[in-house]
Amino acid sequence: MKFAPTILAAAWVLAAMGPAAAAGDLKRGETLLTRDCGKCHAVGRTGGSPSKEAPAFRTLGTRYPIESLEEALGEGLMSGHPDMPEFKFDADDVGAIIAYLKSIQQR
């Protein structure tokens, strides 16, 4: 029991870091998508896509569950048209992208 105060203090610090870490993931996800996808897709909560054929990312959840993109983002995202390059992200980036996409979905 003499470690209880230390454990409680550590838990408190980790809990306090949670929202900041989540905010960091959201920002990183937005940055990655803006850099790699923003030329064609609307990446934010508002605005149209620069390419009329490219769906706004805030509408992806109406087509399929956002979580279903995890594997494709990690293994290499390819589309059926030649204008879209292949993208492959590491696990941390995939998590950040998924978190960001979930945060902007239209309800």
Phi and psi restraints in degrees (value plus and minus 20) as a CYANA .aco file:
   2 LYS   PHI     -91.0   -51.0
   2 LYS   PSI     -32.1     7.9
   3 PHE   PHI    -110.8   -70.8
   3 PHE   PSI     -26.5    13.5
   4 ALA   PHI     -75.5   -35.5
   4 ALA   PSI     -66.7   -26.7
   5 PRO   PHI     -81.1   -41.1
   5 PRO   PSI     -57.5   -17.5
   6 THR   PHI     -86.8   -46.8
   6 THR   PSI     -63.6   -23.6
   7 ILE   PHI     -84.2   -44.2
   7 ILE   PSI     -63.3   -23.3
   8 LEU   PHI     -83.4   -43.4
   8 LEU   PSI     -60.8   -20.8
   9 ALA   PHI     -84.1   -44.1
   9 ALA   PSI     -62.8   -22.8
  10 ALA   PHI     -83.9   -43.9
  10 ALA   PSI     -62.3   -22.3
  11 ALA   PHI     -82.3   -42.3
  11 ALA   PSI     -60.3   -20.3
  12 TRP   PHI     -84.0   -44.0
  12 TRP   PSI     -64.0   -24.0
  13 VAL   PHI     -82.9   -42.9
  13 VAL   PSI     -65.0   -25.0
  14 LEU   PHI     -84.2   -44.2
  14 LEU   PSI     -60.1   -20.1
  15 ALA   PHI     -84.0   -44.0
  15 ALA   PSI     -59.2   -19.2
  16 ALA   PHI     -87.6   -47.6
  16 ALA   PSI     -51.0   -11.0
  17 MET   PHI     -97.3   -57.3
  17 MET   PSI     -42.6    -2.6
  18 GLY   PHI     -70.7   -30.7
  18 GLY   PSI     -78.1   -38.1
  19 PRO   PHI     -81.4   -41.4
  19 PRO   PSI     -56.4   -16.4
  20 ALA   PHI     -85.6   -45.6
  20 ALA   PSI     -62.1   -22.1
  21 ALA   PHI     -84.7   -44.7
  21 ALA   PSI     -61.0   -21.0
  22 ALA   PHI     -83.9   -43.9
  22 ALA   PSI     -61.5   -21.5
  23 ALA   PHI     -83.1   -43.1
  23 ALA   PSI     -58.1   -18.1
  24 GLY   PHI     -83.9   -43.9
  24 GLY   PSI     -60.4   -20.4
  25 ASP   PHI     -83.4   -43.4
  25 ASP   PSI     -63.0   -23.0
  26 LEU   PHI     -81.4   -41.4
  26 LEU   PSI     -64.6   -24.6
  27 LYS   PHI     -84.7   -44.7
  27 LYS   PSI     -62.8   -22.8
  28 ARG   PHI     -84.0   -44.0
  28 ARG   PSI     -62.4   -22.4
  29 GLY   PHI     -80.6   -40.6
  29 GLY   PSI     -64.4   -24.4
  30 GLU   PHI     -82.5   -42.5
  30 GLU   PSI     -63.0   -23.0
  31 THR   PHI     -82.3   -42.3
  31 THR   PSI     -65.5   -25.5
  32 LEU   PHI     -82.1   -42.1
  32 LEU   PSI     -65.9   -25.9
  33 LEU   PHI     -87.4   -47.4
  33 LEU   PSI     -58.5   -18.5
  34 THR   PHI     -83.2   -43.2
  34 THR   PSI     -65.5   -25.5
  35 ARG   PHI     -84.5   -44.5
  35 ARG   PSI     -66.5   -26.5
  36 ASP   PHI    -114.5   -74.5
  36 ASP   PSI     -41.2    -1.2
  37 CYS   PHI    -146.0  -106.0
  37 CYS   PSI     -34.9     5.1
  38 GLY   PHI     -86.6   -46.6
  38 GLY   PSI     -34.9     5.1
  39 LYS   PHI     -87.2   -47.2
  39 LYS   PSI     -47.1    -7.1
  40 CYS   PHI    -136.8   -96.8
  40 CYS   PSI     -58.2   -18.2
  41 HIS   PHI    -122.2   -82.2
  41 HIS   PSI     125.8   165.8
  42 ALA   PHI     -93.6   -53.6
  42 ALA   PSI     102.0   142.0
  43 VAL   PHI    -116.1   -76.1
  43 VAL   PSI     -44.5    -4.5
  44 GLY   PHI    -114.6   -74.6
  44 GLY   PSI    -189.6  -149.6
  45 ARG   PHI     -95.1   -55.1
  45 ARG   PSI     -36.8     3.2
  46 THR   PHI    -157.2  -117.2
  46 THR   PSI     150.8   190.8
  47 GLY   PHI      71.8   111.8
  47 GLY   PSI     137.4   177.4
  48 GLY   PHI    -113.3   -73.3
  48 GLY   PSI     139.9   179.9
  49 SER   PHI     -93.4   -53.4
  49 SER   PSI     119.2   159.2
  50 PRO   PHI     -77.1   -37.1
  50 PRO   PSI     -53.4   -13.4
  51 SER   PHI    -123.8   -83.8
  51 SER   PSI     103.2   143.2
  52 LYS   PHI     -84.6   -44.6
  52 LYS   PSI     -41.2    -1.2
  53 GLU   PHI    -101.1   -61.1
  53 GLU   PSI     -36.8     3.2
  54 ALA   PHI    -111.2   -71.2
  54 ALA   PSI     103.8   143.8
  55 PRO   PHI     -88.7   -48.7
  55 PRO   PSI     127.0   167.0
  56 ALA   PHI     -87.7   -47.7
  56 ALA   PSI     115.9   155.9
  57 PHE   PHI     -83.1   -43.1
  57 PHE   PSI     -44.2    -4.2
  58 ARG   PHI     -90.3   -50.3
  58 ARG   PSI     -30.7     9.3
  59 THR   PHI    -123.0   -83.0
  59 THR   PSI     -21.7    18.3
  60 LEU   PHI     -79.5   -39.5
  60 LEU   PSI     -54.8   -14.8
  61 GLY   PHI     -85.4   -45.4
  61 GLY   PSI     -36.8     3.2
  62 THR   PHI     -99.6   -59.6
  62 THR   PSI     -34.6     5.4
  63 ARG   PHI    -118.9   -78.9
  63 ARG   PSI     -57.6   -17.6
  64 TYR   PHI    -185.7  -145.7
  64 TYR   PSI     143.3   183.3
  65 PRO   PHI     -83.3   -43.3
  65 PRO   PSI     114.7   154.7
  66 ILE   PHI     -78.1   -38.1
  66 ILE   PSI     -56.9   -16.9
  67 GLU   PHI     -78.6   -38.6
  67 GLU   PSI     -45.4    -5.4
  68 SER   PHI     -87.6   -47.6
  68 SER   PSI     -32.2     7.8
  69 LEU   PHI    -103.0   -63.0
  69 LEU   PSI     -34.3     5.7
  70 GLU   PHI     -74.4   -34.4
  70 GLU   PSI     -71.3   -31.3
  71 GLU   PHI     -83.5   -43.5
  71 GLU   PSI     -64.9   -24.9
  72 ALA   PHI     -82.7   -42.7
  72 ALA   PSI     -60.7   -20.7
  73 LEU   PHI     -86.2   -46.2
  73 LEU   PSI     -55.3   -15.3
  74 GLY   PHI    -100.7   -60.7
  74 GLY   PSI     -50.0   -10.0
  75 GLU   PHI    -120.4   -80.4
  75 GLU   PSI     -31.9     8.1
  76 GLY   PHI     104.3   144.3
  76 GLY   PSI      88.8   128.8
  77 LEU   PHI    -108.6   -68.6
  77 LEU   PSI      96.8   136.8
  78 MET   PHI    -142.4  -102.4
  78 MET   PSI     128.8   168.8
  79 SER   PHI    -136.3   -96.3
  79 SER   PSI     152.5   192.5
  80 GLY   PHI    -104.5   -64.5
  80 GLY   PSI     -16.7    23.3
  81 HIS   PHI    -142.5  -102.5
  81 HIS   PSI     127.8   167.8
  82 PRO   PHI     -90.4   -50.4
  82 PRO   PSI     -39.2     0.8
  83 ASP   PHI     -93.8   -53.8
  83 ASP   PSI     -39.9     0.1
  84 MET   PHI    -114.3   -74.3
  84 MET   PSI     100.1   140.1
  85 PRO   PHI     -92.5   -52.5
  85 PRO   PSI     143.8   183.8
  86 GLU   PHI    -102.3   -62.3
  86 GLU   PSI     117.6   157.6
  87 PHE   PHI    -142.8  -102.8
  87 PHE   PSI     121.9   161.9
  88 LYS   PHI    -159.0  -119.0
  88 LYS   PSI     108.7   148.7
  89 PHE   PHI    -140.7  -100.7
  89 PHE   PSI     131.9   171.9
  90 ASP   PHI     -97.0   -57.0
  90 ASP   PSI     150.8   190.8
  91 ALA   PHI     -79.0   -39.0
  91 ALA   PSI     -61.2   -21.2
  92 ASP   PHI     -84.8   -44.8
  92 ASP   PSI     -61.7   -21.7
  93 ASP   PHI     -86.7   -46.7
  93 ASP   PSI     -59.3   -19.3
  94 VAL   PHI     -79.6   -39.6
  94 VAL   PSI     -65.2   -25.2
  95 GLY   PHI     -79.9   -39.9
  95 GLY   PSI     -61.9   -21.9
  96 ALA   PHI     -86.9   -46.9
  96 ALA   PSI     -61.1   -21.1
  97 ILE   PHI     -85.1   -45.1
  97 ILE   PSI     -66.0   -26.0
  98 ILE   PHI     -81.7   -41.7
  98 ILE   PSI     -64.1   -24.1
  99 ALA   PHI     -80.2   -40.2
  99 ALA   PSI     -63.7   -23.7
 100 TYR   PHI     -85.4   -45.4
 100 TYR   PSI     -67.0   -27.0
 101 LEU   PHI     -78.7   -38.7
 101 LEU   PSI     -61.8   -21.8
 102 LYS   PHI     -81.7   -41.7
 102 LYS   PSI     -55.7   -15.7
 103 SER   PHI     -92.2   -52.2
 103 SER   PSI     -39.7     0.3
 104 ILE   PHI    -127.0   -87.0
 104 ILE   PSI     -20.4    19.6
 105 GLN   PHI     -83.4   -43.4
 105 GLN   PSI     118.6   158.6
 106 GLN   PHI     -88.6   -48.6
 106 GLN   PSI     121.3   161.3
